[in-house]
Amino acid sequence: MADSGMASEKRIWCSIPEKLQLHGAMLALQFGYAGFHVVSRAALNMGISKLVYPVYRNIIALLLLLPFAYFLEKKERPAINVSFLVQFFLLALVGITANQGFYLLGLDNTSPTFASAVQNSVPALTFLMAAILRIEKVRIDRKDGIAKVVGTAFCVAGATVITLYRGPVIYSPATTLQDSTPMLVSLGDANSKSWALGCVYLIGHCLSWSAWLVLQAPVLKKYPARLSVTSYTCFFGLIQFLIIAAFLEREIDAWKFHSGAEVFTVMYAGVVASGIAFAVQIWCIDRGGPVFVAVYQPVQTLVVAIIASIALGEQFYLGGIIGAALIIAGLYLVLWGKNEESKFARAAIQVTSENDNNRTSSQIKYALTQPLLPPSSENV
């Protein structure tokens, strides 16, 4: 009976069009990440250390990733050597330690909505870094190149506005869950903290994230086992956080959980944001492509804004709204440029393939009519 039930569920799932499955998975992913922003802010406001939180998060993530990396990539994983270990260590320094450290510092001084909004600049910053390092070519003579450059400029302008101009309050919720639920009293907004400094930290977080994406590309070419690379990166990131914590977080009490809510925030960060989200994202990138996945990023910002407004009583400022709008506009310009670039590349490959086929067929015809002569004078 159990087998027939499972077979029936599998048939129902397979009957859903793949496009619908992809859209559903991406929406679920954005809700998961949106929850992570709010949960992380709640953890900081409850007093969890900014060093202890990422340590526990990465322990959980590593425990989830290791079995999959070991068994699924057993055949394609190259032998490890000192050079690879150094590269994984540097990837961890940028992609785990700096990335997560700057994020928590920025989130502590701003709000979940603006942390999510600033993250929309990552594709543009990644393109900018790749262009500077000459990993990616910039074609100013084509519309896709112009779109990517203008989009990057929009993202930089948006991040600058968010950092330098806060502006008046545009929206302030009249009632929140904090008013009726004592458990949520500690989940307020970042009052009496440095907004500008928080924005600088968040820009540092996005730069670290972008650098991690750019630096991953050459490593994955030499070590084509994505789960294993992520596991090694996570491991070295955990070691780095533990070393920093050994000097800056020596109180034993900081490493203890004081409530079920604190346990929930850490488990959510490790299981949902690092484990499940990573698996879903890999599947969506594989089936829908990286541009399809990136297009959904602004949905996360909208969901965070709604949740943060209801649960945390978050206020929205004019500078943040203008900056977020510029960043999201820049994101879509960069993504449109990348999509057009892919079309140009596919068209060029098709033309080359057709030319090769025509050349081959003409050579065959020539050889049939002149069988004793070489196909070209170059071979004489």
ABEGO torsion letter per residue (X at the ends): XAAAAAAAAAAAAAABBAAAAAAAAAAAAAAAAAAAAAAAAAAAAAGBBAAAAAAAAAAAAAAAAAAAAAAAAAAABBBBBAAAAAAAAAAAAAAAAAAAAAAAAAAAABBAAAAAAAAAAAAAAAAAAAAAAGABBBBAABAAAAAAAAAAAAAAAAAAAAAABAEBBABBBABBAAAABAAAAAABBBBGBBAAAAAAAAAAAAAAAAAAAAAAAAAAAABBBAAAAAAAAAAAAAAAAAAAAAAABABAAAABBABAAAAAAAAAAAAAAAAAAAAAAAAAAAAAEAAAAAAAAAAAAAAAAAAAAAAAGBBBBAAAAAAAAAAAAAAAAAAAAAAAAAAAAAAAAAAAAAAAAAAAAAAAAAAAABAABBABAAAX
